Amino acid sequence: MAQAPLLQLSAISLTYGGNPVFDGLDLVIQPGDRVALVGRNGSGKSTLMKLMAGLVEADSGARSLAPATSVGYMEQDPDFSPFATLGDFATNGLDPSEHYRVEMAAEGLDFDPAQSPDRASGGERRRAALARLLAQAPDLMLLDEPTNHLDIHAIGWLEARLRETRAAFVLISHDRAFLRALTRATLWLDRGRMRRREAGFDGFEDWRDMIWAEEDEARHKLDRKIRAEARWAVEGISARRKRNQGRVRALAALRAERAGQIRRQGTAAMALESAAPSGKLVAELDSVSKSYAGRPILRDLSLRIQRGERVAFVGPNGTGKTTLLRLIMGEEDADSGRIRRGTNLVTAVFDQTRAQLDPDASLWENLTGDPLMRVPGQADQVMVRGQPKHVVGYLKEFLFDEAQARAPVRSLSGGETARLLLARIMAQPSNLLVLDEPTNDLDVETLDLLQDILGEYDGTVLLVSHDRDFIDRIATSTLVFEGEGRVTAYAGGWSDYLAQRADPGPQAPAPEKARSKAVQPAPKPAKTQKGLSFTEAHRLEKLPAEIARLEAEIAKLSELLADPDLFTREPVKFRKATEALAERQSALEVAEEDWLTLAEKAEAQGSA
């Protein structure tokens, strides 16, 4: 027997400022659904999620929620103002007996619940919002960009938790690896229309392109039919006026149909122009160390970056990625060691904090106020790669309309702010791009375009990112920041790093030509399990932490269930805790069995 849906939206219509956002939209979320919600920036994804959460009321249509169904919503920018600490925010509304769930999430996401929201970073606030949602354990979780501002460690922990949950969830995310790993269905919001595909995000782009190709073919056929009917109207209507009024009306209907078709939004006209080539050497660090307040950030680091490389900086927040960038650019000095910087470097910087933009100034003022873009005596012109352009015309190339040109930057969405910053850095030639979290808030189409542009760029790229898919597509080498000042270089992107880290085989010396192109030859991995496959070695490495986490959760759940009055006082909580305990006990048995099997295999083959 089919289950009743958890949530259903029927014939939803919504208008903002006279512009329709949705018209007759239908949506169903079933128990156990794991859904990617995708669409261009500005297509209404966040608005739709607020409709699903019941925070926005539609102009017409109905929202139906199954009886006793709880919905949890993690918005992009929650309000922390009423709370003294991140922990107060995360535990708000929870029974004191359930505060352990926040503690478990805080440990996995690595944030301090005692931290004041005013002093917390964007990443710490995002972690607290995630902890709150996970602690609430709703039947349906709505997550709007949950990976923004999270480092790779926290993303991995969240991915594991969502993989284990029995709750249904809907995800908005720019992180393609995250979506591919978790989703089983895809909702595509495109020009106010919702399409559903009963498959995860993997393959979405091929599906989208197929639909667009079918649309284009249908549009061409309609255009040909209109031209043929219009020619008939001109050449033959006078002789058959009375008998063919129906055909005339049909032509008018065809024209109305064509006029009613909503043209797809194009992609931003982004382009990079390389300045004169830099020297072959971009930067060389010899035994460089750096500490803050006695804490080592970099320890005895030696590396060489050469012209044309794409180097990804990867690791938990606070391990020194931005510090190393500042050292390379000459904005900070090392405590010890030598730094040699290349010649003829022309640098463009994409700063994740958007500090280059004045939030209170308009888009127009942010472009014309840039000394490198200013055209003397022309208040409405900007210099773009050596050529003057009208401000509004250049903004339109990055998908801004004329009305937005005079609006303050603070009114923009995250994706729009990122596009504006890209417009600034792409206006000037460069031969060294420093990109600090460039993928945050960008939609899939803009990410694809940025990837293509970087692929054709002649200069050098230094990339800080937690987006594993983007790193795989861009990086020629990856610097992994492991904490306590340790930094290790690997050839290739994120997947290559994982494979090299777990590879038990000997490291062949790189050919001289290839070695000169690498950042720094990666040292041999620490002792690994001989004879194990990559998947087995990776699994064995992760199992002890997984077992410890499951044991801690089982202990907390057992303590909660030890209350003899819990069943009669709160039967729903008792049922959920019992189900969670059984789920984790089963997972622990599997993990322990896997560990024994793999450890025995490693020991037997290691002694052979």
N, C-alpha and C positions, 0 to 999 in steps of 0.2 A: 504494500500500500504506500502510495507516494506521501512524503512528509509535507506538511503545510509549510509555506515559506516563512522565514524569520521576518522578512521585511519586504514590502511591496509598495512601489510608487506607480500610480495609475494616472495617465493623461495629465501629467504635470506641466503647467505653463508658468513661466516667470519672466517678468520684464523689469529691467533696471534702467532708469533714466530714459525711458521711451524705446530702448533697444531690447528685443526679445532674447533672452538667454536660453530658455527651453520652450518648446511648443509641442504639447502632446507627448511628452516623454514617458516611457514605461520602463520599469526596472524591477527585477525580482532577485532577492538574495535568499538562497536556500541554506539549511543547516549544513555546516561543514564546508561551505564555499570558501575558496582561497582565490581572491579575485584581484587582478591588476586593473586599476582605473587609469587609463591613459588618454592623452589628448594634448593639443598644442597649448602653450601658455596663453591664458585668457579665454580658453574654450569653456570654462565654467566648472572645472573639476572640483575645486574647493567649495564652490557654491553648492554643487550637487551633494557633496559629502555633508555639508551643513543641513541640507534638506533631509538627507537620510538620518541625521542625528536628531532632527526635530528642532534645530536651532533657527532655521529660516522657514517661513511659511510661504507656500506657493500662492500665486494669484488664483489658480484653479487646479483641480485634480485632487487626488487623495493619497495619503500616506497611511499604510496599514502595518501594524506591528503585531506579531503573534503574542497571545497572552503569556504573561510572566517572562517575556523576553527582555533582557537588559542590553542596552547599547552603550558602548564606551567610545568616546571621540577624542583623539589627540590632535588638536589644532596646531598650526605652525607657530603661532605666537600667543601662548596662553598668558593670562593676567596673573602675575605673581604679587601684585601690590598688597593684597590683604595679609600676606604671610611673612613671618619673620625669617623662616629658613626654607630651604628646598624640601627638607623632610616634612615640615608642616604642610606645604602644598601637596606633596605626594600622598600623605596619610589623610588628607581632608576627606571626611565622609566615610572613612573606614572605621569599623569596630576596633578598639584597641587590641583585641585578640588577633587581628589580621595585619597588624603593623609589621609582623615578621616578613610579609611578602615584599614590602618596600625595602626592608633591609637586604633581602635576597637580591632584589633587582639592583639596589645601589651597589652591592658588591660586584655583580656581573657587569654592570654598566660603568663602574668605577667613577662614582661621584660621591661627594661628602654631603649627607643629609643635613649636617649642621651649618652648611654654607649659607650666607645671606644671599637672597636673589639679586640684590643690588650689586654685589661684588662677583656674582657668578658670570661665567662666560656664556655665550650662546650655546655651546656644546653641553655645558653643565645644566642649563635650564632645560634643554631638549631631553637630557637623560632623566631629569626629575619628572617631566611630563610623561615619558615612557614608563617610568617606574609606577607612576600613579595609575596609568591605564592597565598595566599588567597586574597590579595589585588588586584592582577592582574585579578582575576576572569576569568580564561581561560575556554574554552569549555571542555578541557581534562586536568586533573591534573595527573602528574606522581610523586609519592612520594616514595622516596627511604629511608627506615628506618626512618619515621617521628617521631616515639616515642622514639628513642634513646636519652638519656640524659634529657628526659622530666619527671617531677614528675607526680603523679597520678592525681593531680588537672588539670594540663595542658593537659594530655592525655584525661581526661574526657571532657574538653572544646573542644579540637580538634575533638573528636568523635562526639560531638553534632553538630558542624559546618558541618562536612562531611555528617552527617545524613540528614541535612537540604538542602544541595546543590542540584541543578538540574544538575550540571556538571557531566560528566563521570570522573571516576578516576581509576587509577591502583596503588595498594599498594604493596610495599615490606616491610614486617615487621616480626620480631620474636615474636611479642606480639599476642598470639593466641586469647586472649579475645577481643582485638581490631579488629582483622580480622573477628572473628565470628560475632561481633556486626554490621559490616559495609558491608560485601561483599555478592554479589549475584551470583558470578561466580568465578571459580578458574582456573588459568593458571599454569600448572605444567611443569617446565623446567627440564628435566631429560636426561642427556647424549646427549645434543644437540637437543633433540626432544621436541616439544611442544604438550601438551595435554590440552584440555579445558573441564571443567565440568560445566554444567549449574546449579550450586548450590554454595553457599558460602563456606567459609573455614570449617565450622562445617561439619564433616564427611569426610574431606580430607584424614585423615590418614587411615581410613578404605578403602577408594577408592584406595589409593596408595598401600596398602598391598595386595588388591585383584589383582591389575594389576601385582605386583611383583610375586604373587603366580602363576598367569597365565603364566608369562614369564618363571618361573622356570619349570613349567610342560611342556611347549613347548620345552624348552632346553633339558629336560630329554628325551623327545620323539625323538628329533633330534639326540641326542647322541646314543640312542638305534638303530635308523635307520642307522646311520653311522657305528656302530659296526657290524650290520647284513650285510650291503653291503660290508664292508671290509672283513668279513669272506667269503662271496661269492667270492670276487675277488681272495682271496688266494686259495680257494679250487676248483673253477670251471673255472677260466678264461682261463687256458691253453687249455682246450678242446673246448672252444667256442670263440676263440680269435676274429674271423672276425665278428661273428653275434652279439657280445655284447659290441662292442666299445662304443655304446651309453650309456650303463649302467655304464661303466667305467667313461665316461665323467660326468654322473649324480652323481657318487660318489665324483668326484673332486669338483663338484658344491656344494654338501652338505658340504664338508669340508671347502670350501671357505665361505659358509654362516655361518658356526659355528665360523670360525676364525674372521669373520667380526662383530660378536655380541660383543657389548661393555659391559663388566662386570660392575655391579653396584659398586660404591665406598662403601667400608665397613664403619662401624662406628669406631670411635676412641676406642682404647683398654684402656679406662680409668678405673682406679680402685683406691679405697681408702683403706688404711690399718690403723686400729685403733691402737694407742699406748696403753700402759697399762692404765686401766681406771683411770680417774680423781676421786677426791673425789665426794661424792654425791652432795655437793654444788659447783656450778660453780662460782656464784657471788651473792652477796646480797648488795643492796643499801638501806640505811636508811636515809630518809629525805635529799637527795642529791640535791644541787642547784649549778648551774653554769651559769655565765654571761660573755659576751664579750662586752667591751666598754659600759657597763651599760645596755645592752640588754639581758633579761633573755633567756637562752637557755634551761635550765632545772630548774624546780621550785619544791622543796620539793618532790622529786621522791623517792618512796620506791618500790622495787621489789626484787624478788628472782628468780634466774634461776638455775635449777637443771640439773644434768647429764642426757643426752639423749634427752633433749628438742630441738625443732626447732622453734626458735623465729624470727618472721619477724618484721623488723623495717620499718614503712610506714608513709609517710607524705610529704608535699611539701619540695623542696630543701631549705636548710638554716634553718630548724627547729630544728636541733640538733641530727640527727640520727648518723652521723659519730662521733660527740662529745661524745655521750653516748658509742659508741664502744670503743673509745680511753680511756674513764674513766674505762670501764670494764677491758680492757687489761692493765691498769696501765700506759698508755702513757701520761695521763694528770691527774691533781689533781682537786678535787672538791673544790668549794669555801666554801661550808659548807656541813655537813652531814658526814656519815660514809660509806665506801666501804670495804666490806670483799670479798676477792677473794679466790677461791677454791684451793685445793692442787693438785699437780701432773698434772698441766695443760700443755699440749703440743699443741701449737697453730700453725695453718697454715692460712695465710691470702691471700685472693684474692682481690686485690686493683683495683677499677674501673679505676684509673688513670694509671695503669700498671707501677707504679713507680719502681717496683722490676726488670723491664726489662730495659736493656741499648739499646736504639733504634739504636745506631750506631754500636753496636757489633753484631756479627752473632748469629744465633740460637745456634750453637755449643758452642760459647764462653759464652752465657748466661746460658747454663746448666753446663758446666765444670767449670765456674767461681764461681758457687754457693758453698760456703764452705761446706754446708751440703750434696752436691751431688758429691764433688770431691773425686776421688779415687787416693790416693798417688802413684806417680810414673807411672800413666796410663793416658796420655793426651787424649786418645780417649775413655775413659770409664767414666760412671757416676754411682753413687750408687743409686739404685732404690729399696726402701723398703728392704734394707739390702743386696741386691745382685748387683754385678757389671754388667753393660750392656754397649754395644757399643753405643755411642752417636747417630749414624745414626739409629741403630735398635730401640732405644727408641723413636726417633722422628717419625719413620715410624708408631709406634703404635698410634701416634696422627695425622696420615694422612699427614705428611710432607714427600716429596721425598728427595732423596739424594742431588739433586742440591740445594735445599733450605737450607740445613744444614749450608752452608758457606755464605748465603745471610744475609744482615743486617735485624734486626727486623723491621726497618722502612719500608721495602719493603712488609711486610705482610699486608693482609687485616685485618679488625677488627675482624672477626671470627677466623682467623688464629692466631692473637695475643692473643686472649682469650684462644685458645687451648694450646698455648705455656705456658702461665701462669698456666693453669691447669696442664700441664705436670710437671712444677716445684713443685707446692704444693702437687701433688699426689705422688711425689717420696719419700716423707718422712712420716712415721707414725705420726698421730696426734690424739688428742681426743677433740679438739675444733677447729671447722672451722668457720672462719669469712669471709663471702662472701659479698662483696660490689658490687652490680650490676653485678652478674655473667652472666646474660642472654643476655646482650648487644651483638649483632652481631652473636650469635650462631644460627645455623639452627635448624629446628624442631627435626631432628634425634638426634643431639648432646644434645639438651635440654631434650629429652626423656631419653637418657642414663644418663645424669647428675642427673635427677630426680630419676631414679632407684638406682643409686649409693648412693645418699643421703638417700634414704629410707632404705638401708641396713647398713648404717654407724652406728657404735655403739656409737660414740661420740656425742657431742653437736654442734648444728649449729646456728650461729647468721647470719641472712640474711637481707641485705638491698636491697630492690627491688621495682620497680614500675610495675612489670609484675604481674598483678592480677591473671592470670591463674597459673603461677609458684608458687605464694604464696599459692593459694588454694591447690595445689598438695603437698606442702612441709610442711607448717607451722602447728605446734600444738598450737601456740598462736601468737597473733599479737599486737605489741605496736604501737599505732597510735599517731603521733606527730602532735598536733593541733595548734602549734604556741604559742608564749608568754610563753614558758616554760611548757606548759601543755602536759602531756603524759598519755594516758589511755590504759590499757591492756584489751584485749578481747581473749576469747578462740577460737581456730580455725584459719582459714585463712581469706582472704579478704571478701568472700561471707558471712562467719559467722559474721564478724565484721559488715557488712551492716545490717544483720538481727537483731543482738543484739542491735545495735544503734537505730533502729526504732521499736523494740519490745515494745508494750505498756504494756505487762503483768508484774507482779511482778517477781523479780529475786529470784528464789529459792536458798537457801544457798547450796553451794557445799558440797558434802560429804567430810569428813576429808581426806580420801585417795586421792580423786581427787584434793582437794584444795592443798595438798602438791605438786602436780604435775604441778599446774598452775603457771604461772609467778606471777600473782597477781590477786585476784578476781576483776573483772571489776565492777566499781561503777554503780549504776542504771543510765540509760540514763536520759538526761534532759527531762523535761516535754514533752510528746508526745500526739498525738491525740487518745483518747480512742476509741476503737471500729473500728478504721480504720485498713484495712489489711496492711501488710508490703508494698505492692506496692503503696497503696493509701497514706500511711504516708510518704513514700519516695518521692512520687510525690508532695505532699503538701509542704514538706520541701524545695524542689528545685524550686517550681513555682515562688516565689517572685523574685529570682535572674534572672530567665528566662524572666519574664515579664519586669523587669528593663532593661535587655539587649535588648529585642525587641523594647522597647520604645525608647532607645537611638539610635538604628540603624534606626528606622523609622524617628526620628527627623533629623538625618544626611542626609538620602535619600531625605526627603522632602525639606531640605535646598538646596540640589543639584538640584532638579527638579524645584525649584522656579526661576531658571535662565530662562528668557523667550526666550533666543536665543539658548538654549542648543539643542533643537530639530533640528533646521536648521544647526547649527554649527557641532554637533556631533550626528547624528541620532542613531548610534549603541550604544553609551553610554546612550543616552536617553532611548532607548528600554530596555537595561539591567537594568538601574536604576528603570524604571517603573515596570518591572517584579519583581525585588527584593523587591520593596516597597509593591506590592500586596501580595507577598509571606509572608512577615513579618507581614503585617496587618492581614492576615488570621491566621497566627500562633499566633498572639497576642489575637485575638478573642477566639481561642480555649483555650489558656492558662488561660485567665481571666475567661472563663466559667468553666473550670476545677477547678480553685481556689475557685470560689463561691460555687460550688457543694460540694467540699471536706470540705471547711471551715464550711459550714452549717451542714454537716453531723457530723463533729467533735464536733461542739458546741451543737447540739441536743443530741448526745449520751453522751457528757460530763456532761450535766445537768440532765440526766435521773437518 
